[in-house]
Each structure stands twice: as C-alpha cells, then as structure tokens.
Amino acid sequence: MVDDEVTSDCLIKVFPTDKTKLRLYSLLKNIRHPCILSVQNFYEVSGQPRFVFSWADGSMSAWLKSGQAAKMVKSSMRGRRPSPKFRQIIIDICSGLEHLFQGNVYPIKIGVEDIMTCKVGYKYFPKLLICEDKKPGTFDVDTHKNKIWEDLRNTVKTTFKECANNETIDPVSLKFFNSIGKLKSEQLQKYPDDWSMQKATYLLKIMSTDKNVAGPKVQSAGISWPVTHSGTLLSPFRQMVAYDNTRSFPSRYITTDPYDFLRICKDLIKHWLILPESVKQVCPNWEVVVERMDTWNPLIWCILYEIFK
C-alpha cells in the first residue's frame, strides 16, 4: 500500500552558509499572523540553510505594476489620497510588524522588497517576509524599532508617490502616513483622514471631557480662531459672538483661546435649532460648520485625534 502524496505551495528562501539562521528560525516558527509569511520548516543543503515559508503570489511591487497601482489612489480637492484598499494594506502591515515586535523579532530593515502579496479568493493581502533580524543584546531596542518604523513610513510614501505618478499628496493623507508607528494599528484604523460626519460627533465627545484635562492639550496644539488679514472674525463666528453678547447669561467666548474656538464650534453644532437667523443666514446648517472647520484648518481633525488618542 502506498500512502497518498500531499503537496502544498510554499516559498523556499536559500541563505549563504550561516548557522545563526537556526536562531531566527526558532523565533519565527511560533510567529503566526495573517500578514506575516509564516515559517513552516528549516533544513540545510550542503551547509546552506533554507527556510520554508507559507505561500505568497509575488512581490508587492510586481502586483502594483500589474495594473493595481491606479486602484491605490483617489483624488481630493487638495491632492491625492490613498484608496480604502491601500489604506487597509498599510494598517495590515503595521499590525504584522507590531506582532513581530511583541514576539521579540526585530527585522534588519523593512523595504518594499520585504512586502509580498497573497491572493485569498478575489482579494489580495500584504505579507511581510522576514529573513534577517537583529541579534539580541547587540542593539538598543527602542532605537531600532523607531528606525524600522521610519523605514516603513518611507516605503509607504515612496510607493504611494509612484502609484500617484508623483502628484501632490493631500496634507491630511501625509499626516496619516507620518503617523505610522507613532499610533497603533487600531488607532490608525480610526484615523480621521476618511471621516465625514463622524467629525461632529467626535468634537462633541472631546468637548464633554473635563476642561482642566482638555484645555491644556488644546492650548499647545496650534489651533487658532479663523480671522481675516485685518484680524476680523470670519462668519459664522463673528455673528455667533455678537449674538452671545446679547444673551442674559453669555458663554463669553475668548477669541484668542484655542479651546474656546472648539467650544463655539461645539455650540454651533449642538444648539443649531435654537440659534438666531443672524447666524443661520451665513451658515445654513450645522454640517457647514464642520466643512468650514476643514477649510480653515485641513489638519484640525488629525491634530485633535492625536492629542486625545
């Protein structure tokens, strides 16, 4: 009786003669993450180590050149932005790298050549290919982690620029790219670069926190009231301040205080239905307040998200 043969697709990585690869194998063999090519086996041929990895369909670079690059980019009024697909690829890679660090595996580097793709059904997913790591005790862990995150930020930005034909990147998207490694993957998933009306809800949420906690954070965030070159408040804030001064119990907005700028925005949104016509005529609904906040400071939601994370 002959046993049935079992076959499976795999990748085999050949190394020069180097016994230290056995140590890396012992680390990688227990690493399991959907965005990391898992090591299935280790063997030698004529003294040359070989790693047997799970299957990948090719490199990220080749996949993008096969017609996928254009699908990684979308347009905005301020430049090019990552599509939801490219955005998720970034977050998945970050999640995989975080998992490696948790397992005390520290790659030598992360470049586009270290990112593979794997097709599952009709979808492609990124896979990190880790072949070399830093030997324990020979480096400062925090310094090297920062270096690897910087590698990944540069790789992402370079790859995106190529996909976007070197056109201008939307400043909000650039802020998102620069947050790689500075925010956890779960925080990147919720990053406000693709928010819409969530912005109003988020503003109400942060303004419900204790002013003694929120105030100092906002003061140092670089947020200011929108004014003309002559220093006149823009609409609808000018009208809102004028209305407030007629009330029996005014809110008394300080127009040099960044926190009070957020407070007046919150009041415009929250109390829209009871505001006077003098305010509503220049800003017909509360959604316009959110849009104008975006116009006056395109990075305001990114700034708030990062200081209140």
DRENDO-1510 file (C-alpha; in Angstrom, 1 decimal, always signed):
<recs>
REC; n; res; u; v; w
REC; 1; MET; +0.0; +0.0; +0.0 .
REC; 2; VAL; +1.4; +3.4; -1.0 .
REC; 3; ASP; +0.4; +6.5; +1.1 .
REC; 4; ASP; -1.2; +9.3; -0.8 .
REC; 5; GLU; +1.2; +12.2; -1.5 .
REC; 6; VAL; +0.3; +15.5; +0.0 .
REC; 7; THR; +1.5; +18.6; -1.8 .
REC; 8; SER; +1.3; +22.3; -0.9 .
REC; 9; ASP; +2.5; +25.6; -2.3 .
REC; 10; CYS; +5.4; +27.2; -0.4 .
REC; 11; LEU; +8.3; +29.6; -0.7 .
REC; 12; ILE; +11.9; +28.4; -0.1 .
REC; 13; LYS; +14.5; +31.0; +0.9 .
REC; 14; VAL; +18.1; +30.0; +0.4 .
REC; 15; PHE; +20.8; +31.6; +2.6 .
REC; 16; PRO; +24.6; +31.6; +2.4 .
REC; 17; THR; +26.3; +29.3; +5.0 .
REC; 18; ASP; +25.2; +30.8; +8.3 .
REC; 19; LYS; +24.3; +28.8; +11.4 .
REC; 20; THR; +22.8; +31.8; +13.1 .
REC; 21; LYS; +19.7; +31.3; +10.8 .
REC; 22; LEU; +18.7; +28.5; +13.1 .
REC; 23; ARG; +18.2; +31.0; +15.9 .
REC; 24; LEU; +16.0; +33.1; +13.6 .
REC; 25; TYR; +14.0; +30.0; +12.7 .
REC; 26; SER; +13.4; +29.2; +16.4 .
REC; 27; LEU; +11.9; +32.7; +16.8 .
REC; 28; LEU; +9.9; +32.8; +13.6 .
REC; 29; LYS; +8.4; +29.3; +13.8 .
REC; 30; ASN; +6.0; +30.4; +16.5 .
REC; 31; ILE; +5.0; +33.7; +14.9 .
REC; 32; ARG; +1.5; +33.4; +13.4 .
REC; 33; HIS; -0.2; +36.5; +11.9 .
REC; 34; PRO; -2.3; +36.9; +8.8 .
REC; 35; CYS; +0.1; +39.5; +7.4 .
REC; 36; ILE; +3.4; +37.6; +8.1 .
REC; 37; LEU; +4.7; +34.8; +5.9 .
REC; 38; SER; +4.9; +32.0; +8.4 .
REC; 39; VAL; +8.0; +29.7; +8.6 .
REC; 40; GLN; +6.9; +26.1; +8.1 .
REC; 41; ASN; +10.3; +24.3; +8.2 .
REC; 42; PHE; +14.1; +24.7; +8.2 .
REC; 43; TYR; +16.7; +22.4; +6.6 .
REC; 44; GLU; +20.2; +22.6; +5.1 .
REC; 45; VAL; +21.6; +21.5; +1.8 .
REC; 46; SER; +25.4; +21.3; +1.6 .
REC; 47; GLY; +25.6; +23.5; +4.7 .
REC; 48; GLN; +23.3; +26.2; +3.2 .
REC; 49; PRO; +20.2; +27.0; +5.4 .
REC; 50; ARG; +16.8; +27.0; +3.8 .
REC; 51; PHE; +13.6; +28.4; +5.2 .
REC; 52; VAL; +10.3; +27.0; +4.0 .
REC; 53; PHE; +7.7; +29.8; +4.1 .
REC; 54; SER; +4.0; +29.7; +3.5 .
REC; 55; TRP; +2.9; +30.7; +0.0 .
REC; 56; ALA; +2.8; +34.1; -1.5 .
REC; 57; ASP; +1.8; +35.1; -5.0 .
REC; 58; GLY; +4.5; +37.6; -5.6 .
REC; 59; SER; +6.0; +40.9; -4.5 .
REC; 60; MET; +4.0; +44.0; -3.7 .
REC; 61; SER; +6.0; +45.9; -6.4 .
REC; 62; ALA; +5.1; +43.3; -9.1 .
REC; 63; TRP; +1.5; +43.3; -8.0 .
REC; 64; LEU; +1.2; +47.1; -8.3 .
REC; 65; LYS; +2.8; +47.1; -11.7 .
REC; 66; SER; +0.2; +44.5; -12.9 .
REC; 67; GLY; -2.4; +47.2; -13.1 .
REC; 68; GLN; -3.2; +47.7; -9.4 .
REC; 69; ALA; -1.3; +51.0; -8.9 .
REC; 70; ALA; -4.2; +53.2; -10.2 .
REC; 71; LYS; -6.6; +51.5; -7.7 .
REC; 72; MET; -4.4; +52.6; -4.8 .
REC; 73; VAL; -5.2; +56.3; -5.3 .
REC; 74; LYS; -8.2; +58.6; -5.2 .
REC; 75; SER; -8.5; +62.3; -5.6 .
REC; 76; SER; -9.4; +65.1; -3.2 .
REC; 77; MET; -9.5; +68.9; -3.5 .
REC; 78; ARG; -6.1; +69.1; -2.0 .
REC; 79; GLY; -4.3; +66.3; -3.8 .
REC; 80; ARG; -4.0; +62.5; -4.0 .
REC; 81; ARG; -5.2; +60.3; -1.2 .
REC; 82; PRO; -4.9; +56.5; -0.6 .
REC; 83; SER; -7.9; +54.4; -1.6 .
REC; 84; PRO; -9.6; +52.3; +1.1 .
REC; 85; LYS; -7.7; +49.3; -0.3 .
REC; 86; PHE; -4.2; +50.9; +0.0 .
REC; 87; ARG; -5.1; +52.4; +3.4 .
REC; 88; GLN; -6.0; +48.9; +4.7 .
REC; 89; ILE; -2.8; +47.4; +3.3 .
REC; 90; ILE; -0.9; +50.0; +5.4 .
REC; 91; ILE; -2.8; +49.1; +8.5 .
REC; 92; ASP; -2.4; +45.4; +8.0 .
REC; 93; ILE; +1.4; +45.7; +7.6 .
REC; 94; CYS; +1.5; +47.8; +10.8 .
REC; 95; SER; -0.4; +45.1; +12.6 .
REC; 96; GLY; +2.0; +42.5; +11.4 .
REC; 97; LEU; +5.1; +44.5; +12.4 .
REC; 98; GLU; +3.6; +45.1; +15.9 .
REC; 99; HIS; +3.1; +41.4; +16.2 .
REC; 100; LEU; +6.8; +40.7; +15.3 .
REC; 101; PHE; +7.9; +43.2; +18.0 .
REC; 102; GLN; +5.7; +41.5; +20.5 .
REC; 103; GLY; +7.4; +38.2; +19.7 .
REC; 104; ASN; +10.9; +39.9; +20.1 .
REC; 105; VAL; +11.6; +39.6; +16.4 .
REC; 106; TYR; +13.3; +42.8; +15.1 .
REC; 107; PRO; +13.9; +42.8; +11.3 .
REC; 108; ILE; +17.1; +44.3; +10.0 .
REC; 109; LYS; +15.0; +46.6; +7.7 .
REC; 110; ILE; +11.6; +46.9; +6.1 .
REC; 111; GLY; +11.6; +47.9; +2.4 .
REC; 112; VAL; +9.1; +47.3; -0.4 .
REC; 113; GLU; +11.1; +44.2; -1.3 .
REC; 114; ASP; +10.1; +42.7; +2.0 .
REC; 115; ILE; +6.4; +43.0; +1.3 .
REC; 116; MET; +4.7; +40.2; -0.6 .
REC; 117; THR; +1.1; +39.7; -1.6 .
REC; 118; CYS; -1.1; +36.7; -1.2 .
REC; 119; LYS; -4.4; +36.1; -3.0 .
REC; 120; VAL; -7.3; +34.8; -0.9 .
REC; 121; GLY; -10.4; +34.4; -3.0 .
REC; 122; TYR; -10.8; +37.6; -5.0 .
REC; 123; LYS; -8.7; +39.7; -2.6 .
REC; 124; TYR; -5.0; +40.3; -2.2 .
REC; 125; PHE; -3.4; +40.7; +1.3 .
REC; 126; PRO; +0.0; +42.0; +2.2 .
REC; 127; LYS; +2.5; +39.6; +3.7 .
REC; 128; LEU; +5.8; +40.6; +5.4 .
REC; 129; LEU; +8.8; +38.4; +4.5 .
REC; 130; ILE; +11.3; +38.4; +7.4 .
REC; 131; CYS; +14.6; +36.8; +6.5 .
REC; 132; GLU; +17.0; +38.6; +8.8 .
REC; 133; ASP; +16.8; +40.1; +12.3 .
REC; 134; LYS; +19.0; +41.8; +14.8 .
REC; 135; LYS; +20.8; +39.6; +17.3 .
REC; 136; PRO; +19.6; +40.2; +20.9 .
REC; 137; GLY; +21.9; +42.2; +23.1 .
REC; 138; THR; +23.6; +44.0; +20.2 .
REC; 139; PHE; +21.3; +47.0; +19.8 .
REC; 140; ASP; +19.0; +49.4; +21.6 .
REC; 141; VAL; +15.5; +48.0; +21.1 .
REC; 142; ASP; +13.6; +51.3; +21.1 .
REC; 143; THR; +16.1; +53.0; +18.8 .
REC; 144; HIS; +15.9; +50.1; +16.3 .
REC; 145; LYS; +12.1; +50.0; +16.5 .
REC; 146; ASN; +12.0; +53.7; +15.6 .
REC; 147; LYS; +14.3; +53.0; +12.7 .
REC; 148; ILE; +12.1; +50.2; +11.4 .
REC; 149; TRP; +9.0; +52.4; +11.6 .
REC; 150; GLU; +10.8; +55.1; +9.8 .
REC; 151; ASP; +11.7; +52.5; +7.1 .
REC; 152; LEU; +8.1; +51.6; +6.8 .
REC; 153; ARG; +6.9; +55.3; +6.6 .
REC; 154; ASN; +9.4; +56.0; +3.8 .
REC; 155; THR; +8.4; +52.8; +2.0 .
REC; 156; VAL; +4.7; +53.7; +2.2 .
REC; 157; LYS; +5.2; +57.3; +1.0 .
REC; 158; THR; +7.6; +56.3; -1.8 .
REC; 159; THR; +5.2; +53.5; -3.0 .
REC; 160; PHE; +2.2; +55.8; -2.9 .
REC; 161; LYS; +4.0; +58.6; -4.8 .
REC; 162; GLU; +4.8; +56.1; -7.6 .
REC; 163; CYS; +1.1; +55.0; -7.7 .
REC; 164; ALA; +0.1; +58.6; -7.8 .
REC; 165; ASN; +2.6; +59.5; -10.5 .
REC; 166; ASN; +4.4; +61.9; -8.1 .
REC; 167; GLU; +1.4; +64.2; -7.9 .
REC; 168; THR; +0.8; +66.2; -4.7 .
REC; 169; ILE; -0.3; +64.2; -1.7 .
REC; 170; ASP; -3.3; +65.5; +0.3 .
REC; 171; PRO; -1.8; +67.0; +3.5 .
REC; 172; VAL; -4.3; +65.0; +5.6 .
REC; 173; SER; -3.1; +61.8; +4.0 .
REC; 174; LEU; +0.5; +62.8; +4.5 .
REC; 175; LYS; -0.3; +63.3; +8.2 .
REC; 176; PHE; -1.8; +59.7; +8.2 .
REC; 177; PHE; +1.4; +58.3; +6.6 .
REC; 178; ASN; +3.6; +60.1; +9.2 .
REC; 179; SER; +1.5; +58.6; +12.0 .
REC; 180; ILE; +2.7; +55.1; +11.0 .
REC; 181; GLY; +4.5; +53.7; +14.0 .
REC; 182; LYS; +3.5; +56.6; +16.2 .
REC; 183; LEU; +0.0; +55.4; +16.6 .
REC; 184; LYS; -1.0; +51.7; +17.0 .
REC; 185; SER; -2.7; +50.0; +14.1 .
REC; 186; GLU; -6.0; +50.1; +15.9 .
REC; 187; GLN; -5.7; +53.9; +16.2 .
REC; 188; LEU; -4.7; +54.2; +12.5 .
REC; 189; GLN; -7.8; +52.3; +11.6 .
REC; 190; LYS; -9.9; +55.0; +13.2 .
REC; 191; TYR; -7.7; +57.9; +11.9 .
REC; 192; PRO; -9.8; +60.9; +10.7 .
REC; 193; ASP; -8.4; +61.0; +7.2 .
REC; 194; ASP; -11.5; +59.5; +5.9 .
REC; 195; TRP; -14.1; +60.8; +8.3 .
REC; 196; SER; -17.3; +62.5; +7.2 .
REC; 197; MET; -20.0; +63.4; +9.7 .
REC; 198; GLN; -18.1; +61.5; +12.4 .
REC; 199; LYS; -16.3; +64.7; +12.9 .
REC; 200; ALA; -19.2; +66.4; +14.6 .
REC; 201; THR; -19.7; +63.5; +16.9 .
REC; 202; TYR; -16.0; +63.4; +17.8 .
REC; 203; LEU; -16.0; +67.2; +18.6 .
REC; 204; LEU; -19.0; +66.8; +20.9 .
REC; 205; LYS; -17.2; +63.8; +22.6 .
REC; 206; ILE; -13.9; +65.6; +23.3 .
REC; 207; MET; -15.7; +68.8; +24.4 .
REC; 208; SER; -17.6; +66.7; +27.0 .
REC; 209; THR; -14.4; +65.9; +28.8 .
REC; 210; ASP; -13.1; +67.9; +31.8 .
REC; 211; LYS; -11.9; +71.3; +30.6 .
REC; 212; ASN; -8.9; +71.0; +33.1 .
REC; 213; VAL; -7.8; +68.0; +31.1 .
REC; 214; ALA; -8.8; +69.0; +27.6 .
REC; 215; GLY; -7.8; +72.7; +27.8 .
REC; 216; PRO; -4.0; +72.3; +28.2 .
REC; 217; LYS; -3.9; +69.8; +25.4 .
REC; 218; VAL; -5.7; +72.2; +23.0 .
REC; 219; GLN; -3.6; +75.2; +24.1 .
REC; 220; SER; -0.4; +73.6; +22.8 .
REC; 221; ALA; -1.9; +72.1; +19.6 .
REC; 222; GLY; -1.5; +75.1; +17.3 .
REC; 223; ILE; -5.3; +75.7; +16.8 .
REC; 224; SER; -6.4; +79.3; +16.3 .
REC; 225; TRP; -9.6; +81.2; +15.5 .
REC; 226; PRO; -10.1; +81.9; +11.8 .
REC; 227; VAL; -9.7; +85.6; +11.0 .
REC; 228; THR; -9.2; +87.9; +8.0 .
REC; 229; HIS; -5.8; +89.6; +7.3 .
REC; 230; SER; -7.1; +92.6; +9.3 .
REC; 231; GLY; -8.0; +90.4; +12.3 .
REC; 232; THR; -11.8; +90.3; +11.8 .
REC; 233; LEU; -13.5; +87.1; +12.8 .
REC; 234; LEU; -14.9; +85.1; +9.9 .
REC; 235; SER; -18.6; +84.0; +9.6 .
REC; 236; PRO; -20.4; +82.5; +11.3 .
REC; 237; PHE; -18.2; +83.0; +14.4 .
REC; 238; ARG; -18.5; +86.8; +14.2 .
REC; 239; GLN; -22.3; +86.5; +14.2 .
REC; 240; MET; -22.2; +83.9; +16.9 .
REC; 241; VAL; -20.1; +86.1; +19.2 .
REC; 242; ALA; -22.3; +89.1; +18.6 .
REC; 243; TYR; -25.4; +87.0; +19.4 .
REC; 244; ASP; -23.7; +85.7; +22.6 .
REC; 245; ASN; -23.1; +89.2; +23.8 .
REC; 246; THR; -26.8; +89.9; +23.8 .
REC; 247; ARG; -27.7; +87.0; +26.0 .
REC; 248; SER; -28.6; +87.3; +29.7 .
REC; 249; PHE; -26.1; +84.6; +30.5 .
REC; 250; PRO; -23.5; +84.7; +27.8 .
REC; 251; SER; -20.9; +82.0; +27.1 .
REC; 252; ARG; -18.2; +84.7; +26.9 .
REC; 253; TYR; -16.0; +83.2; +24.2 .
REC; 254; ILE; -12.4; +84.4; +24.3 .
REC; 255; THR; -11.4; +84.9; +20.7 .
REC; 256; THR; -7.7; +84.3; +21.4 .
REC; 257; ASP; -8.3; +81.0; +23.2 .
REC; 258; PRO; -8.0; +77.8; +21.1 .
REC; 259; TYR; -10.2; +75.9; +23.5 .
REC; 260; ASP; -13.0; +78.5; +23.1 .
REC; 261; PHE; -12.8; +78.1; +19.3 .
REC; 262; LEU; -13.7; +74.4; +19.8 .
REC; 263; ARG; -16.3; +75.4; +22.3 .
REC; 264; ILE; -18.0; +77.8; +19.9 .
REC; 265; CYS; -17.9; +75.2; +17.1 .
REC; 266; LYS; -19.5; +72.7; +19.5 .
REC; 267; ASP; -22.2; +75.2; +20.4 .
REC; 268; LEU; -23.0; +76.0; +16.8 .
REC; 269; ILE; -23.4; +72.2; +16.1 .
REC; 270; LYS; -25.2; +71.2; +19.3 .
REC; 271; HIS; -27.6; +74.2; +19.6 .
REC; 272; TRP; -28.2; +74.8; +15.9 .
REC; 273; LEU; -32.0; +74.7; +16.1 .
REC; 274; ILE; -32.3; +77.5; +18.6 .
REC; 275; LEU; -29.8; +79.9; +17.1 .
REC; 276; PRO; -31.0; +83.2; +15.6 .
REC; 277; GLU; -31.4; +83.9; +11.9 .
REC; 278; SER; -28.3; +86.2; +12.0 .
REC; 279; VAL; -26.2; +83.1; +12.5 .
REC; 280; LYS; -28.2; +80.7; +10.2 .
REC; 281; GLN; -28.2; +83.1; +7.3 .
REC; 282; VAL; -24.4; +82.9; +7.0 .
REC; 283; CYS; -24.2; +79.2; +7.8 .
REC; 284; PRO; -27.4; +77.4; +6.7 .
REC; 285; ASN; -26.9; +74.1; +8.7 .
REC; 286; TRP; -24.6; +72.6; +11.3 .
REC; 287; GLU; -22.9; +70.5; +8.6 .
REC; 288; VAL; -21.5; +73.7; +7.1 .
REC; 289; VAL; -19.7; +74.4; +10.4 .
REC; 290; VAL; -17.8; +71.1; +10.0 .
REC; 291; GLU; -17.0; +71.8; +6.4 .
REC; 292; ARG; -15.7; +75.3; +7.3 .
REC; 293; MET; -13.5; +73.9; +10.1 .
REC; 294; ASP; -12.0; +71.6; +7.4 .
REC; 295; THR; -11.5; +74.6; +5.1 .
REC; 296; TRP; -9.8; +76.8; +7.7 .
REC; 297; ASN; -7.6; +74.1; +9.0 .
REC; 298; PRO; -7.4; +70.9; +6.9 .
REC; 299; LEU; -5.4; +69.2; +9.7 .
REC; 300; ILE; -7.6; +70.1; +12.6 .
REC; 301; TRP; -9.2; +66.6; +13.0 .
REC; 302; CYS; -5.8; +64.9; +12.7 .
REC; 303; ILE; -4.4; +67.3; +15.4 .
REC; 304; LEU; -7.4; +66.6; +17.7 .
REC; 305; TYR; -7.3; +62.9; +17.2 .
REC; 306; GLU; -3.6; +62.7; +18.0 .
REC; 307; ILE; -3.8; +64.8; +21.2 .
REC; 308; PHE; -6.8; +63.0; +22.5 .
REC; 309; LYS; -5.8; +59.4; +21.5 .
</recs>
